Amino acid sequence: MIYPRDFEKKVEFDVIRKLLHDNCFSPMGMEYVEKMKFETQFKKIDLLLDQTSEFKKIIEEGKSFPSTDFYDLRQELHRISTAGTYIFPDHLFDLKSTLESITEIIRFIQNNADKNIPRILHIADRIYIDQQILQMAVKIIDDRGEIKNTASAVLQNLRKRIAEKEKAADKKIAQKLKEAKKSGLVADDVEIAIRDGRQVIPLPASHKRQIQGLILDESSTGQTVFLEPKEVLEINNEIRELKGAERREIIKILKGATDELRPFIPDLLNAYQELGLLDFIRAKAKLANTFKGIKPNLNENSGFNWIHGVHPILFINHQKQNKNVVPLDILLDKENRVLVISGPNAGGKSVCLKTVGILQYMLQCGLLIPVEEGSVSGIFKNIFIDIGDEQSLENDLSTYSSHLLNMKNLVLNGDENTLFLIDEFGTGTEPQLGGAIAESILEKLNELGCYGVVTTHYSNLKLLAKQGNGIINGAMLFDTNIMEPLYQLVIGKPGSSFAFEIARKIGFPKILLKNAEKKTGKKQLDFDQQLQQLEIEKNELDKKKQEFEVADKFLVELTDKYENLKNDLEDKKNKIISDAREEAFQLLQSSNKLIEHTIKEIRESQAEKEKTQKLRKEMWEEKEKIKKQMPDKKKNAGQNEEEKSGKKETQKSQEIKLDGKIRTGDFIKIPEQEISGEVLSVSGDEVIIGFNNVKFKTQLNKVEKINPKKMKKQLSDIRKTVYSGILEDLNDKLTNFNFQLDVRGMRGEDALLKVKQYIDDALLLNIREVKILHGKGHGILRSLIHDYLKTLSEIKQFKDEHIERGGHGITLVILK
């Protein structure tokens, strides 16, 4: 049960219904919007939410829904279901367009089957359109809504004869007019006129008997008559008879088409019904995108836990003004079923109340709601709201009497499946009595197990909340520093009304405020202020605490990471040292044995020269063997001293003595400009030098002869640098190359430029096969691209992609 009757207006759901109506493209979808109602069955609500969530996924892909050229022909289909009736040509034309749109919509949904949309696919599967109907309509009606000449052989023959007769009539009347002009019966500037759809000659009344024929009309003055000549009259009569036969043949064709269509009328009516449902679901999904609606975790119990919930209408309006809405975190469960919200006027209490009402109502109407992921929602069987002025002159009820009547209905009908929303609870009468009655009602509703949200300024209702009794306080925060509401709901603490602070802000007379403070009592004012300020400071401390916890967690993780790294490095260091010591020990052992053996041999042979040389050779070989077992750095260190002298000798042997005379073919450098090159010719005291394919002339005394080997090495280094740069560029191009180019949505000229660059890159990188994604549309981009590809000799073949991978929306290009 929803109470009162104008519940939707009170929570602004009527605006939601209007937005949905505007998002629909068909009358059937709009009918679904009008029939949308509050549901209480869990399975039904779950299905409605899933349908909308699935369609929202399709919309988020950015693909356009085919919703054009659709006409509601349900009334016409019901009319022609009676035998003997026939469909009118304009309705047949509309039916043809509608059938084509339905076919496109089904194809659109099936093409999105990979988005995991089983419920939307199920609706599409229920739509059956026999292609025979569309083929019949295409055969009979043309794109202008006219019956085709080829609809029947008889019709084709009749229209051919009518055309011939009309041509003969035109010729005959033109001849009669020419004769009349020649005889002086009419002026030379007179032209043929039309009366009652027939061609006539305007003739002065005095000459009307000079030409035989039928007078069809005359001018307002009676001085001119409009005469159809006798010869033309006979032809036009024949045309009229032929056109009558044409109309009868058209009716015959339409009757045949209707007889063929009639067995499929139930399928067509069902298709209209299902299409309306798809249109309605699409409208819901489109609306959900405007306020970021989602499907929360749904359960069958009463209650909810919403994270960052917002009023959808407030969100849309603020978004237009580039303003943010402060979201609400609100929880109602078995332990805390009733929330008593207090706080300053204009602080957001009523908005909070309306937000709860509209979100729960939207959810149970099958609409996605603006909350964050992780939110939980239950199901209520009854929603009750009391907000605003309920004064009724018709029923002779005051505002407070109306509130009491609402409370009576709530208490009599409330149970554990009821959600009640009461704004400014207890106001409208003497505060002490109104507060007492409100407290009594709230206790009864809590006893009944109802769930609810109430707003109030009464202290006795704030004090009613106790640990474990099902009632909990909530406060709308107010910043006492800047004297402005924060529109934030905090659950667990009561709020202050801040009446005096708000009065000061608006410039209320200070003397009156001072007097009011005396009457109220200083303690009460201080208590309210301290309570709210403590809540603000608590929130700031909680925020800081969260930041410190995150930083502490990060620091612990970082410390553990470095500790592990340090232990790992220490282990590796110890292992390297141990291995080195072991290796050194083995080398020393081996060396000592060799030395001892050598000394022994020398002593025994009494230092014979040949024997000594042999032993030296054996020691040198053993030394080389040990070197091979040593690390590279140690080897190099050992070799440095031995190789220095050898290197010096080699360098000396490689140096070429240069004489001072410069000849053609020598390599020279210009010290002042740090340029080196080859001598191309020498003429007197001038020399022509070639440098990087550039020739230039300079004085002979400004150049120095250089070693040709050094010059060749320098040129080789330059070439290596150049080739290395080119290879690096090619590698970068190959790494970033995309084997599919997307030009959808581009203008033809821009798309062709992209394609040209793309094909050039593919040829440069020796790529043999690429794809160009241009979309289907009207085929304009596809034609332009194909025409360009035909001009390229480097292309071996191009063709449309396989139908399962995009069909004629993608062109596959194979390069030679």
Order of alpha helices (4+ residues) and beta strands (2+ residues): beta-alpha-alpha-alpha-alpha-alpha-alpha-alpha-alpha-alpha-beta-beta-beta-beta-alpha-alpha-beta-beta-alpha-beta-beta-alpha-beta-beta-alpha-beta-alpha-beta-alpha-beta-beta-alpha-alpha-alpha-alpha-alpha-beta-beta-beta-beta-beta-alpha-beta-alpha-beta-alpha-beta-beta
